[in-house]
Amino acid sequence: MLSDIAIAQRARLEPITKVAEQIGLGPDDLELYGRYKAKVASHVWPRVRSNPDGKLILVTAISPTPAGEGKTTVTVGLGQAMARIGKRAAIALREPSLGPAFGVKGGAAGGGYAQVVPMDEVNLHFTGDFHAVTSANNLLSAMIDNHLHQGNALGLDPRQVTFKRVMDMNDRALRSVVVGLGGKNGGVPRQEEFMITPASEVMATLCLAEDLSDLKRRCGEIIVGYTYDGAPVRARDLKAEGAMATLLREAIKPNLVQTLENTPAFVHGGPFANIAHGCNTVTATRLALKLADYVITEAGFGADLGAEKFIDIKCRLSGLRPDAVVIVATIRSLKMHGGLKKDELSREDLEALRKGSSNLMRHLRNVTEVFGLPAVVAINRFAADTEAEIRLLRELVEEAGATAVVADVHARGGEGGIELAHRVVELAQEPNRFSFVYEDDDSLKTKIEKVATRIYGADGVDFSREASRMLRKLEKEGFGRAPVCIAKTQYSFTDDPKKLGAPTGWRLTVREVRPSAGAGFVVALTGEIMTMPGLPAVPAAEGIDVHEDGEIVGLF
């Protein structure tokens, strides 16, 4: 069986100018990065903004396990299937991070015969957006330390600098460092930490900004720390927002590539969903909706994280509204939620499947009853799935009032997603009862409690003394109407990654709260969630190489 990269390298790509013609874009609307990648020029949006919107399809998933779910693969395959049934379709995805690519998770371009291409370029550097975010973030960090060194006219307390440096690599050694140790000319010594670039507030700000002007304003709003008197200090106080926006001037423009079947794909922005809001950019989604009849987008990790943040953060702040939801599940992962170990998943086990399906049912209930959206379950098929297991899962979903459809897009591309595409088209025509989990006027504490009890299934929330203090402070500073972004493990509804399935009888613990003023939300950190991952014992990087002719091997 061919690897993902081997399949991608054998693909027959169309020039991106020809792909763009499918959605009404001409050569002058593109800024080319070679033959197969482009950014969409800024003048396109004013021209198309009055077009009617297409249908927005959100793809989410069950809580992930090491067995794999394939949410991006299904998103890509569904876009290809939509084109096969005669719909003008586009997909909208996030950009991959180098950290997971060289670590353990892999890339974010799909897999098998449902990929965005050129896969290697999308996963490695792409159009430089991640580097621009990293540079803008670290420019602000440099200006913070320079301000401290040059006399600290603002009275910024070095012990209360909250803005962190970033890099787009898994590097646990940078989780806690000390800067400014170079003597009198080396700056002011203080403790610092690095986050991975997808966790950066600058990344979240880029993804939620409407345009370059809004991006610059949001960059200025970023709180970098507090004075000795406890007053917030913002990036605009350091006069940093203009230079930051300059570095992000090209990054704000949506990227256009294609799938293996030449379906247009907007791949733009890349915040993680366990420690950020996990959605592609507002600019790319809005543009795609003006150019295509159906836009298939994904939200990161399980529906408790990605879909909740898509609804309560991205939709709330942008005015976007999904028309239907696809929940991706694999029989392998559900059996793991049912208690099987990874090496036991290839054998049929209906009891483990039935038990593990509780995870899917909670996600399904959340989407249909809490969010009020029509949903279909996509069973992402693996070779070891038995007919009895597929039949049982269909029955369980039907008992819950929904439909389950087998998606065989990894092996068959768009052809393997045609049944799913027809069902999505049907659902997208239905009226829905779209609803947020909480109201703008709810207190920050109440918002966190509603997500925990209504979405996660917690009995309640315990706040640390410091988290409670910060919530009161943020309310006084005018953040009361902001949405909340809960940083939590992706592996469980709880804040304990070992509690699989759909646990009950537990409480969520919030240990820290941070403002993300540029993005416009408040972050609540739970459990042992980390903003800088580490590499595994055997990182994927050990198997990646490049031949003398430039051909990459070992990249998934």
Long-range contacts (C-beta under 8 A, 24 or more apart in sequence): 3-556, 4-109, 4-110, 4-111, 4-112, 4-115, 4-119, 4-555, 4-556, 5-119, 5-120, 5-552, 5-553, 5-554, 5-555, 5-556, 7-112, 7-113, 7-115, 7-260, 8-109, 8-115, 8-117, 8-118, 8-119, 8-120, 8-260, 9-120, 9-551, 11-115, 11-117, 11-260, 13-117, 13-118, 13-258, 13-262, 14-258, 14-262, 16-256, 16-257, 16-258, 19-256, 19-257, 19-258, 19-262, 19-264, 20-256, 20-264, 22-88, 22-262, 22-263, 22-264, 23-88, 23-90, 23-264, 23-288, 23-291, 23-292, 24-48, 24-291, 25-256, 25-291, 30-256, 31-253, 33-127, 36-117, 36-118, 36-121, 36-257, 36-258, 37-118, 37-121, 37-126, 37-127, 37-255, 37-256, 37-257, 38-255, 38-256, 38-257, 39-127, 39-250, 39-253, 39-254, 39-255, 39-256, 40-253, 40-254, 40-255, 40-256, 40-287, 41-253, 42-211, 42-212, 42-253, 44-287, 45-211, 45-283, 45-286, 45-287, 45-290, 48-287, 48-290, 48-291, 49-290, 51-290, 51-291, 53-289, 53-290, 54-88, 54-288, 54-289, 54-290, 54-291, 54-292, 54-293, 54-294, 54-295, 55-293, 55-294, 55-295, 55-323, 55-324, 55-428, 56-285, 56-289, 56-295, 56-297, 56-320, 56-321, 56-322, 56-323, 57-294, 57-295, 57-296, 57-297, 57-322, 57-323, 57-324, 57-325, 57-326, 57-424, 57-428, 58-297, 58-298, 58-299, 58-307, 58-310, 58-322, 58-324, 58-325, 58-326, 58-373, 59-296, 59-297, 59-298, 59-299, 59-325, 59-326, 59-328, 59-378, 60-298, 60-299, 60-302, 60-303, 60-306, 60-307, 60-310, 60-325, 60-326, 60-327, 60-328, 60-363, 60-367, 61-301, 61-302, 61-303, 61-306, 61-327, 61-328, 61-329, 61-363, 62-302, 62-303, 62-327, 62-328, 62-329, 62-330, 62-333, 62-334, 62-337, 62-359, 62-360, 62-363, 63-301, 63-302, 63-304, 63-337, 63-359, 63-363, 63-490, 63-491, 63-492, 63-493, 63-500, 64-301, 64-302, 64-333, 64-490, 64-491, 65-332, 65-333, 65-336, 65-337, 65-491, 65-500, 66-336, 66-342, 67-330, 67-332, 67-333, 67-335, 67-336, 67-342, 67-345, 68-330, 68-332, 68-333, 69-328, 69-329, 69-330, 69-333, 69-380, 70-111, 70-328, 70-330, 70-380, 70-410, 71-298, 71-328, 72-108, 72-109, 72-110, 72-111, 72-298, 73-110, 73-111, 73-112, 73-114, 73-115, 73-380, 73-409, 73-410, 74-114, 74-326, 74-328, 74-378, 74-380, 74-407, 74-409, 74-417, 74-420, 75-110, 75-296, 75-297, 75-298, 75-326, 76-109, 76-110, 76-114, 76-115, 76-116, 76-259, 76-260, 76-263, 76-265, 76-409, 77-110, 77-113, 77-114, 77-407, 77-409, 77-410, 77-413, 77-414, 77-416, 77-417, 77-420, 78-296, 78-326, 78-378, 78-407, 78-409, 78-417, 78-420, 78-421, 78-424, 79-259, 79-263, 79-265, 79-296, 79-414, 80-114, 80-259, 80-260, 80-261, 80-263, 80-409, 80-413, 80-414, 80-417, 81-409, 81-414, 81-415, 81-416, 81-417, 81-418, 81-420, 81-421, 82-263, 82-294, 82-296, 82-421, 82-424, 82-425, 83-261, 83-263, 83-414, 84-261, 84-414, 84-415, 84-418, 84-421, 85-418, 85-421, 85-422, 85-425, 87-293, 87-294, 87-421, 87-425, 88-292, 88-293, 88-294, 89-263, 89-264, 89-292, 89-293, 89-294, 89-295, 89-296, 90-263, 90-264, 90-265, 90-266, 90-288, 90-291, 90-292, 90-294, 90-295, 90-296, 91-116, 91-259, 91-263, 91-264, 91-265, 91-266, 91-295, 91-296, 91-297, 92-265, 92-266, 92-267, 92-268, 92-280, 92-284, 92-285, 92-288, 92-295, 92-296, 92-297, 93-265, 93-266, 93-267, 93-280, 93-297, 93-298, 94-267, 94-268, 94-269, 94-270, 94-271, 94-278, 94-279, 94-280, 94-298, 94-300, 95-122, 95-126, 95-129, 95-130, 95-255, 95-267, 95-268, 95-269, 95-270, 95-280, 96-122, 96-123, 96-126, 96-270, 97-130, 97-168, 97-196, 97-197, 97-198, 97-270, 97-272, 98-124, 98-130, 98-168, 98-169, 99-168, 99-169, 99-170, 99-196, 99-197, 99-198, 99-533, 100-170, 100-533, 101-540, 101-555, 102-169, 102-170, 102-535, 102-539, 102-540, 102-541, 102-544, 103-170, 103-533, 103-535, 103-536, 103-539, 103-540, 103-541, 104-535, 104-536, 104-539, 104-540, 106-540, 106-556, 107-555, 107-556, 108-270, 109-267, 110-259, 111-410, 111-556, 112-409, 112-410, 112-411, 112-413, 113-260, 113-409, 113-410, 113-411, 113-412, 113-413, 113-416, 114-259, 114-260, 114-409, 114-410, 114-413, 114-414, 114-416, 114-417, 115-259, 115-260, 116-257, 116-258, 116-259, 116-265, 116-267, 117-257, 117-258, 117-259, 117-260, 118-257, 119-555, 119-556, 120-552, 120-555, 122-257, 122-267, 123-555, 123-556, 124-552, 124-555, 126-255, 126-267, 127-250, 127-255, 128-250, 128-251, 129-206, 129-250, 129-251, 129-255, 129-268, 129-269, 129-270, 130-168, 130-197, 130-270, 131-168, 132-247, 132-248, 132-250, 132-251, 133-166, 133-197, 133-200, 133-202, 133-203, 133-206, 133-248, 133-251, 134-166, 134-167, 134-168, 134-197, 134-200, 135-247, 136-202, 136-219, 136-244, 136-245, 136-247, 136-248, 137-165, 137-166, 137-197, 137-200, 137-201, 137-202, 137-203, 138-165, 138-166, 139-240, 139-243, 139-244, 139-247, 140-202, 140-219, 140-222, 140-224, 140-235, 140-238, 140-240, 140-244, 141-165, 143-238, 143-240, 144-224, 144-225, 144-238, 145-179, 145-180, 145-187, 145-188, 146-187, 147-238, 148-180, 148-187, 148-188, 148-190, 149-180, 149-187, 149-188, 152-188, 154-227, 154-233, 154-237, 154-238, 155-227, 155-228, 155-229, 156-224, 156-225, 156-226, 156-227, 156-233, 157-225, 157-226, 157-227, 157-228, 158-188, 158-190, 159-190, 160-225, 160-226, 160-227, 161-190, 161-192, 161-224, 161-225, 162-223, 162-224, 162-225, 162-226, 162-514, 163-201, 163-222, 163-223, 163-224, 163-225, 164-192, 164-193, 164-194, 164-195, 164-200, 164-531, 165-192, 165-193, 165-194, 165-195, 166-194, 166-195, 166-196, 166-197, 166-199, 166-200, 166-202, 167-194, 167-196, 167-197, 168-196, 168-197, 168-198, 169-196, 170-196, 170-532, 170-533, 170-534, 170-535, 170-539, 171-532, 171-534, 171-535, 172-532, 172-533, 172-534, 172-535, 174-532, 175-530, 175-532, 193-531, 193-532, 194-532, 195-531, 195-532, 196-272, 196-531, 196-532, 196-533, 197-270, 198-270, 198-271, 198-272, 198-275, 198-276, 199-271, 199-272, 199-275, 199-276, 199-531, 199-532, 201-516, 201-518, 201-519, 202-244, 202-248, 202-518, 203-269, 203-270, 203-271, 203-276, 204-271, 204-276, 204-277, 204-485, 204-516, 204-518, 204-519, 204-521, 205-518, 205-519, 206-248, 206-251, 206-252, 206-269, 206-281, 207-269, 207-270, 207-271, 207-277, 207-279, 207-280, 207-281, 207-282, 207-519, 208-277, 208-281, 208-282, 208-313, 208-314, 208-317, 208-318, 208-519, 208-520, 209-252, 209-281, 209-282, 209-283, 210-282, 210-283, 210-318, 211-252, 211-283, 212-245, 212-248, 212-249, 212-252, 215-245, 215-248, 215-252, 216-241, 216-242, 216-244, 216-245, 217-241, 218-518, 218-519, 218-520, 219-244, 219-245, 219-248, 219-518, 220-518, 221-517, 221-518, 222-517, 222-518, 223-515, 223-517, 230-473, 232-477, 232-515, 232-517, 234-517, 235-518, 252-281, 252-283, 253-283, 254-281, 254-283, 254-284, 254-287, 254-288, 255-284, 260-413, 261-413, 261-414, 263-414, 264-288, 264-291, 264-292, 271-300, 272-300, 273-299, 273-300, 273-301, 273-305, 273-306, 273-309, 273-490, 274-300, 274-301, 274-305, 274-487, 274-488, 274-489, 274-490, 274-529, 275-487, 275-529, 275-530, 275-531, 276-485, 276-487, 277-309, 277-310, 277-313, 277-314, 277-485, 277-519, 277-521, 278-305, 278-306, 278-309, 278-310, 279-306, 279-309, 279-310, 279-313, 279-314, 282-314, 282-317, 282-318, 282-320, 285-318, 285-320, 286-318, 286-320, 289-320, 294-424, 294-425, 294-428, 296-326, 300-490, 301-490, 302-363, 302-490, 303-327, 303-363, 303-366, 303-367, 304-363, 304-366, 304-455, 304-456, 304-488, 304-493, 305-486, 305-488, 305-490, 307-363, 307-366, 307-367, 307-371, 308-366, 308-437, 308-451, 308-455, 309-485, 311-371, 311-436, 311-437, 312-436, 312-437, 312-438, 312-451, 312-483, 312-484, 313-483, 313-485, 313-521, 315-436, 316-436, 316-440, 316-483, 317-483, 317-520, 317-521, 321-434, 322-373, 322-434, 323-427, 323-428, 323-432, 324-373, 324-374, 324-375, 324-376, 324-424, 324-427, 324-428, 324-430, 324-432, 325-367, 325-371, 325-373, 325-374, 325-375, 325-376, 326-375, 326-376, 326-377, 326-378, 326-420, 326-424, 327-360, 327-363, 327-364, 327-367, 327-375, 327-376, 327-377, 327-378, 328-377, 328-378, 328-380, 328-407, 329-360, 329-377, 329-378, 329-379, 329-380, 329-393, 330-379, 330-380, 330-382, 331-379, 331-382, 331-385, 331-389, 331-390, 331-393, 332-382, 332-384, 332-385, 334-359, 334-360, 334-393, 336-500, 337-500, 337-501, 338-501, 339-500, 345-384, 346-384, 347-384, 348-386, 348-388, 348-389, 350-388, 350-389, 350-392, 353-389, 353-392, 353-393, 354-392, 354-396, 355-501, 356-500, 356-501, 357-393, 357-396, 358-501, 358-502, 359-493, 359-500, 359-501, 359-502, 360-396, 360-397, 361-396, 361-400, 361-502, 362-457, 362-493, 362-502, 364-397, 364-400, 364-402, 365-400, 366-454, 366-455, 368-401, 368-402, 370-435, 370-437, 370-454, 370-455, 371-434, 371-435, 371-437, 372-432, 372-433, 372-434, 372-435, 373-432, 373-433, 373-434, 374-427, 374-428, 374-430, 374-432, 375-402, 375-427, 376-402, 376-403, 376-404, 376-405, 376-420, 376-423, 376-424, 376-427, 377-402, 377-403, 377-404, 377-405, 378-404, 378-405, 378-407, 378-420, 379-404, 379-405, 379-406, 379-407, 380-407, 380-409, 380-410, 381-406, 381-407, 381-408, 381-410, 381-411, 381-416, 438-484, 440-481, 441-481, 443-471, 443-475, 443-480, 444-471, 444-474, 444-475, 444-479, 444-480, 444-482, 444-484, 444-513, 444-522, 445-471, 447-483, 447-484, 448-484, 448-486, 448-508, 448-510, 448-524, 451-484, 451-486, 452-486, 452-508, 456-488, 456-493, 456-494, 456-508, 457-493, 457-502, 457-503, 457-504, 458-493, 458-494, 458-506, 458-507, 458-508, 459-504, 459-505, 459-506, 459-507, 460-507, 460-508, 461-507, 461-508, 461-509, 461-510, 462-507, 462-508, 462-509, 462-510, 463-509, 463-510, 464-509, 464-510, 464-511, 464-512, 466-511, 466-512, 467-510, 467-511, 467-512, 467-513, 467-524, 470-512, 470-513, 470-514, 471-513, 474-513, 474-515, 474-522, 477-515, 479-515, 479-517, 479-522, 482-520, 482-521, 482-522, 483-520, 483-521, 483-522, 484-521, 484-522, 484-523, 484-524, 485-516, 485-519, 485-521, 485-522, 485-523, 485-524, 486-510, 486-523, 486-524, 486-526, 487-523, 487-524, 487-525, 487-526, 487-529, 487-531, 488-526, 488-527, 488-529, 489-527, 489-528, 489-529, 494-527, 495-526, 495-527, 495-528, 495-529, 496-527, 497-527
